[in-house]
């Protein structure tokens, strides 16, 4: 039976109809679920802003327009862009915040007046998935000439541990100037290896006076303030719909991955390490039979993870909601392209399990959001200050260093009680995790294999952080579970000419793409001039795929298998870069005379060590300077002969 209106519901609908006629039409379109009850009314004055908490409501945007674009892989860039948009509206501008995916570079870009762009760098200097087309259009020969009146500022998001730190930000910033636009402020370099929130904050503080001056709008904001949260959606409860884990099946992906998005059934999960290993690594096999899903050897698999059931159950209790309740979302704001935070209809539990990033330290905008729902004045002021420049030390100590999760933050500030529908809108989205596929479609055409290190990190005061995705994958049960995932092309490739030497460097789970290579080589047959440098802590505890690798060496697919063991002998720690230096004559011969391809996979720290070792070999064996050796290594990379995929 459909839910029937009460008198209060009818009065509410009447008031809304008078204020926003189009909204009523939208609510009652042919696709709508009949309107139900709201979870809560708008936040009451007791939980709302106070002068001491430094909170400001944004006026209706009527001033000069600002276009704010974002290209984000993990959601941080989008969060920064939307926060900038809220601040722009509060300062009297008319912001338009949108994803670069779908932005028409040829038609729209020349018409802009002021463009602010937040862009992340993914992988080895690549654009995020949503920005691939934008990047191609902007860098292409057909890119439009831009008027000098078009003014821009770019903030890049990256990590200094990567060789191509903020490559996308640098590239787009330079390209906009090359096409004729005028830079308003030097490129902002956000570093996720430090505190990217503070990097963004400092850049914004430097930018705003220039924006006000450029657009002729007086800067009346003397001190930073926390913007009042203004909801863009309302919850409509759907009591006739049954709860169930269905919503994650309709998960949104970027256009560049939609064609390969599938639900994968679990074939098997087995542990690769011994019980006494310092860290656990599991081998996960997915069945892709009849899914019309193809992949290349050593492509990437994006996995949508799930939060822990116990964490979500506690959070439901903390927020005062029931996990089984089902809802839909209706917009109460028009003129925005902000996506719904969850696909609907959706249950409360599914929303928190599959769509909300609960376990990463939240950003400052979320801290400011929470401050508005604190009934304790001290907690309200502290949270507000933590979200502002003056409270950066408190934020850094308790969020960045202490790595507090959102549930832990709510435990810390007991008086904070945000309405669920507001929490849902403001909470960061849970992002997919990328894994290099550890199998070859030639060897296992109906399967995809992953090599997964199960993350377990000890935090302050005895707390333990369990990796969301790695724990989820390690607990999968064949026949019971499936995973929402998609395939994305990686940087790794095998040469068509099988006579070309290949050097693979992959300690730990960095072995994944090279296991795929070796499977491919075994299926085609040897001998091959392939060399593998593998690293582990103990030869008898975490030598991953030991039997497979030794068999590949025995049959000639691997010409050389070199294993670095870092903790077996407490007096001698050996890493892959040490073995590379030991084999310097062979490495130089492969590099200089035999045109070998080098592939590197693993942590950024290891990657730096390997690059340093190769640079030292080039410098010594060619009797050149360090700068010349660096340039030589860059030429190898530019020519596709030195390819790496690293993670922090």
N, C-alpha and C positions, 0 to 999 in steps of 0.2 A: 504494500500500500504506500502511495506517495505521501510525503509529509505535507500536512495542511498548514496554512498560515494562521498565526495567532494575531490578535489585535495589534500587538507591539510590532510584529513583523510587517503588518500592512502599513502601519504609520511610518515605519522606517523606509519601506519601499516607496511610499508617497513622497517623503522628503527627498529621497535620492532622485526620484523622477523629476521633481521640480528643479533640482540643482543641476542634474546631468542627464538629459533626455537620452543621449546616445547610450549611456550606461545601461539603462533599462532594456533597450533593444538588444544590447549585447548579452545581458543576463538571460534573456528569454529567447535566444535564437534556437534554431531547430536542433542543435547539438547539445543543448544544456541539460544538465541534471536538475530537477526541480529544486528550488532554493530551500535550504534547511537553516538550521540555527548557526549562529556564530559561536565560536569557542568562548570569546570574551569580547567585551566592548573595547573601544579605544582606551589607551592607558589613562588612568585617572590622574588628577592633579597631584595626588600624594606621591605617585611614582613618576611624575613628569619632571620637567626641567625646573631648576631653581637658579637664582642669580649666582649663588656660591658655586654651583657646578659648572658655570660658564657654558650654557647651552643656548643655541640660537636657532630660530626657525627660519627656514628659507622663504623669501618672498616669491610671489609668482614671477617667473622669468619673463621680463619685458625688455631687457637691455640688449646690447650688441650680442650677436650670436658667436658661440665658440663651438667648433666641432672637435669632439674628443674621441679618438679612435684607440682601440686596443687590439693587440694580437697576443693571446695568452695561452700558454701550454698547461700551466698548473693552476690557473685562476687568480694568481697574485696580480698580474697586470690588469685584469678586469676589475679587481677590487680597487686598485689604485685609481683607475680611470673613473669608476663610478663615484669614488670618494671625491675626486677632483671636480666631477660634475656637480655634486651636492654643494661643495664649497663655492663653485662658480655661481650657482643660483642664489646662494645666500649673499654673495657679493654684488648682486644686481645684474648678472649676465644671463643670457639665454643659452644654456648648454644643450648640446645634442650628443649623447654618449652612444656609441655603437661599435660593434665588432667589425674588424676589417674584412671578415668573411662576408662577401656580398657587396662590398663597397666598390663602386665603379670608378676606377682611377682615371680613366679617359674622360668621363663626363663630369664627375663630381669634383675631383681634386682642383681643377682650374677655377672653380667657382667659390672655393673657400676663402674666408677672410682671415681667420685665425685657426690654425690647426695644432692641436696638442695630441701627441701620439705616444702611447705606452706599448713597447714591443719587447717580447722576450726572445732570447736565443736558445734554441733547442739543439741538443746533440752537439755535433762538431761544426758550429757556426750556422746551423740551419734555421729557417723560420718555423714557428709553431704550426701545427696542422692547419689551423684556421687562416693562416696568413700566407700560405703557399701561393695562391693565385694573386694576391695583392703584391707579393714580392716579385713575381714574374712580370706582372704588368708594369710596376714601377721601374724595374731594372731593364725592361725591354726597349728595343729601338723605337717602338711606337709610343713610348711614354710622352705625355703632353708637355710642352713648354709651359712653365708656370710664370705668372706675373709677379713682379717684385713686391706688389702689394699683399701677396699671400705670405703671411708671417707664420712661422712654425716653431715648435719646441718639441724635442724628443727625449723621452726617458727610457733608457734601456734596462732590461732585467737580465742579469747573468750571474756567473760565479767565477771568481778569479782563479779557481783551481783548474779551470778549463783553458786549454791553449787558445781557443777562439772566444775569449771573454767579450761578451756583449757585441759580438760580430754583427748581429742584425741591427742593433741600435746605431752602431757606427756606420753601417752601410746605408741605412735609410736616411740618417741625418745628413750624410754627405751627398746622397742622391737628390734630396729635396733642394739643397743649395745649388747643385749642379744644374738642375732643371730651371732655376731662376728664382726660387722662393727665397725669402729673407729669414735668417735665423734670429729668433728673439733672445734665446739663452743658449749657452753651450750645452751640448749633450749631457744629460744626467746619466751617471753610471751606477746602477743599483747592483750591489754585490751580495748575493745570497750566502756567501761564505762568511760574511760579517753580519751586519744588521741592515737588511734591505729596507726595512720600515723607516729607519733613521735617514738612510740615503734619499729615499723618496720625500721625506718630510723636509729635509734641508733644501732639496731642489725646488720644491713647491714654494717654500718661504722666499727663495731668491726670485722665483718666477712671477709671483703675484704683483709686486709693485710695477714690473715691466708690462704686465697685461693691462693693469689699470691705466697706466700712462699711454700705452699704445692705442687703446680703445676709447680713451677720454672719459673714463668713469672714475669719479673720486673714490679713493680708498678710505672708507670710513671704519674699517675693522681694525681697531687699535691693538687688540689682543686676540690670539687664536681661541676659537670656541668650538664646542661640540655641537654638530648639527642635530636638530630634532629628527628622530626617525619618522618618516612619513610613508606609511605602507602603500604599496602598489597593488596588493592583492588582498582579497578576503577569503576566508575558508567557508565553504558550503558543505556541511556534513551530509553524508549520503547513507542514512541508516539502512536502506534496503539493499545496499551493495555489501557483499561478503568480503572480509579481509582475505588476504592470501598474497603470496610472494609473486605477484604478476607484474607489478609496475616496472621492475628492473628490466624486464624483457623489452620494454619500449624505450629504453634509455637513449637519450639523444647522443649523437656523435657529430663531429664536424663533417662537412660535405666530403672531405678528402678521404674519410674512412668508412662512410656509410655503405659502400658497395661490398665491403668485406666484414661487416658486422654480423656476428652469428652467436647463437647459444651453443656452447660446446659441452658435450657430455664427458664425464670423467671416466677414463679407462683404468688408470691405476695411479697410485702414489706410493713411492718407496723411498726409504732413507738411504742416502749414499754414504754417510759418515758413520763411524763407529760410535757406540754409546758413550765413550769417554772423550769424544771430540769436543773441543772448546766451543764450537758452533755447529749447528745442525744444518745439513743441506739435503733437500729432497728432490727427487726426480718425478715430475708430473707428466702424465700422458693423457692427451685429449683425443677423443674419437671424432673425426670429421667426415666419416662416411656419409654420403648422400647429402652433404651440406653445400655442394657446389662452391667450395672454398679452396682456392689455390694459393700457394706461397712459394717463394724462392728459397733456396738454401740460405740459412742464416738471416732470414727476414726477422722483423720484430713482431711480437704479439702484445697488443695492448689489452690488459685485463682490468675489468671493473671490479674493485674489491668490495668486501662487505665488512662493516663494523662488527664488533663482538656483541653477541646477543645479550650477555650479562650487562655490558656497558649501556646498551640501549634500554634495557629494562629499568636500570637505575635512573637513567635520564628521563624516561617517561614519568616515573614517579616524581622526580624533581620538578618537572614542568607541569605536573597535574593533568596528564593525558593518558588515554588508554591505547595501547598498541594496536588493538584490533579495530579501532574506529576508522572508517573510510571517509575520505573527503575529496572534493574537487576544489579548484582555485578559480576565482573570477577576478579579472582586473578591475581596479577602481581608479586607475590612472591611465589616461590615453596619451598618445604622443611619445611612447617609449618603446624601444625594441628589446628591452630586457626580457630574457627568456624566463619562463616559469621555473622556479627552483626544482620542481619535481614534475614528472609526467603524471597526469591525473586521468581517472581516479586513482587514488593511492591510499594505502593505509598509513597510519602514524608510524607503525614499526618499520614498514618498508622505507618510508621517507628517511628515517634516522639510520637505518641499516645500510642502505644502498646509495644515498644521495648527499648526506651531510658529512663534511670533514670535521670529525669530533676530536681526533687524537693529535692533530698538529697544533702548536701554539697559535692562537688566533692573532690577527693583526690589530692595529690600533683602532681602526674604524669599528670593529666588532666590540672592542673594549668600551669605546664611547657609546655604542648602542646599548650595552648592558647597563651603563651608568644611569640611564634614564628610567630603569625599572628597579632601582634600589630604594627601599623604603627607609633604610638607615642612612642618615645624612652623612656620616663619616665615610661609609662605603661608597655612597654616591660621589662625593667629592674626590675620593682617592681614585676611583675608576675613571672619572672624567679627566683628572690630571694625568693619569697613566696614558691616556689617549692623546695628550697634547704635548708640545715640545718641552714644556717645563717638567713633565714627569717622565722623561726618557730614561733616567737612571732607575727608577722604580720599575718601569716596564722592562728594561733590559735585564734587571736582576731576577724578577719573578716570572717573566714570560720567556725571554730569549735564553738566558742561562739555565733557568730551572726547568724549562721545557714543559710548562703547564699545559695540559689539555683543556678543552672546554668544560668537560664534567668536573675536572679538578678546580677550575676557576670558579664554577658555580658553588662548589663546596667551600671555597675560600671566602666567597661573598654570599653569605646565607640569605640576606634580605633581597637579593635580586630575583625577581620572578617575572620574566618576560612572557607575554602571551605566546602560545605555541605558533600561531600564524605569523607573528612578527619574527620569532626565532627562526622559523623556516625560511623566511625571505632573506634574512641578514646573515645566516650561518654560511661559511664558505662551502663550496661544493666539493664533494669527494671526487678526486680526479683518477683517471685510469693510470695504472703502473705499466711501464714498458719492460718487456723481457726479450732478449735475443733468443730466437728459436734454436733449440739444440738438436734439431733433426733435419734430414734431407728429404724432400718429397720424392726423390728417386728411390730412396731406401724404404721410406714409410709413407706412401702416398695417402693413406687414410688416417694418419696420426700427426699430431703436433706435440713435440716434447719440450719441456722447460726444465732448466736447472735453477733451483730456487734456494737461496740462503735464508733461513728462518731467522728474522731479526729479533734479538732480545737484548735490550740495553738497560743497564742499571742507571737510575737517576738518583738525585739527592734524596736523603732521608729514607733510604730503603725502597723507594718506588722502582718499579720495573716497567719499561716500555716494550710492548710487543708490537712488532711491525704489523700494520693492518692487513696488507695484501699477502705478505709471506706467511703469516699465521693462518689466514683464510685458506690459502692454497694447500698448506701442509695438513689441514684438517679435512680436506675434501674426501668424500667417500664414493667410490665407484657405484653406479646404479642409483644413487640417491641425490647427487648434486650435479648441477650444471653451472657453467660460467659464461657470463656475457663478455665477449672479447671481439677484437678486430685485428686484422693483419695490416702492418705498415712496412713499407720497403726500408731496408737498412742500408748502410753505407758499404757493407761487405759484399764481395762478389768473387767468384772464381773465374780465372782467365779461361778463355776458349782454348787457347794454346796450352796444352797440358805439359809442354816442355819448359814453360816458364817456372822458375823456382818460386816457392811460396814460403814465407817465414811467418809463423803464427805465435803470438805472445799473449797468453791468457792464464794468469794464476787464479786459483779459486773458481768461483762461478763464471769468471771470464773465459773459461774453457768452452762455454755453451756454443758459440758460433763455430768453433773449431772442431767440436764433436760433429757438428752438422757437415762441415767441410770433409772431415775424415769419413763419415758415412757415405758422402757422395763419392769420394775417392775409392772407397772399398767397393762400392757398387759398380764402378767403372773399371777397377783393376789397376794395379801398379806395373812397374815401379814408377814413383814420382819423386821429384826433387823438392819435397816438402819437409819443413823443419818446425817442430813445436817446442816452445819454451813454456813449461807449466810450473806453477809454484803452489806449494801447500805448506801447512805448518808441521805436520807429522806424516811420515811416509806410511805409517800403519793406521792412521786415523782418518785422514781427509784427502787421500790421493784419489780424486774423483775419476771414475771411469778407467781405473788402472788397467784392468784386463783388456778393455777395448783398445786403449792406446798402445799397450805392449803388443797386441796382436797386429795392429796397423803397422808398427815398426817391423815386426817379424815378416810380414808379407810384402814389405817395400813401399807401402803407401806413405809411410813416414820414413824419410831417409835418416832423420835424427830426432830423438826424443830426449829433451834435456829438462831434468826435474830439479827445481830449487826447493830445499826443505829449510824452513826458517827457524824452527824451534826444537828440532830433534836433538841437536847438540847445543846445550846452553852456552858453550864457549864460541860458537861460530854460527851466526845467522846468515843464511844465503838466500838472496832474492833473485828474481828473474833477471834484473838488470846486472847483477853480479855475474851470472852465467853468460850474459851477452858480452860483457867486457872480457871474460875469459876466452871467448870464441871470437875475438876481434878480427883475426886474420880471415876466418871463414865469413864473418859478417861483411867485412869490407869487400871481399871478393864477390859476394852475392849482390851487394849494393852497386858497386862500381863497374864490375865487368859483366855480370850475368843478368843485370836488369831485373832483379828479384822484386816481388811484391811483398810488402810488410803489412801485417794486420795486427792490431793491438786492441785488447778488450779487457776492461777491469776498472779499478778505482782510479780517480784522478791523481792520487799520490803516486801510485805505481806508474801511471802514464808519464808523469813528470820524470820519474827516475829512469824510465826506459829512454825517453827523449834525450835526457842528459847523457846517458851511456852512448847512444848512437852519435850524438854530437861530438863526444870525446873521441870515439873511434874515427869519425870522419876527419876531425882535426889532426889526430896523430898520424893516420895512415896516408893522408894527402898533404901533410905538412902545411896546412893552411891556418888562418887565424880563427878565433872562436866565432867572430861575426860571419866569416865566410862559411864556416861549418853550419851555422844557423841558417844562412841563406840556402845552402845545399839541401838541408833537411826540409826547408820550405818548398823548394823545387820538387822534391820527391812527393810531398803532400799535394801540391798543385797538380802534379801529373797523375795523381791517383795511385802512386806507388807506395805511399805510407798512409794507411787508413786506420782511424781509431774510433772506437765508441767507448766512452768513459762515463762513469757516474761518481757523484760526490760521496 
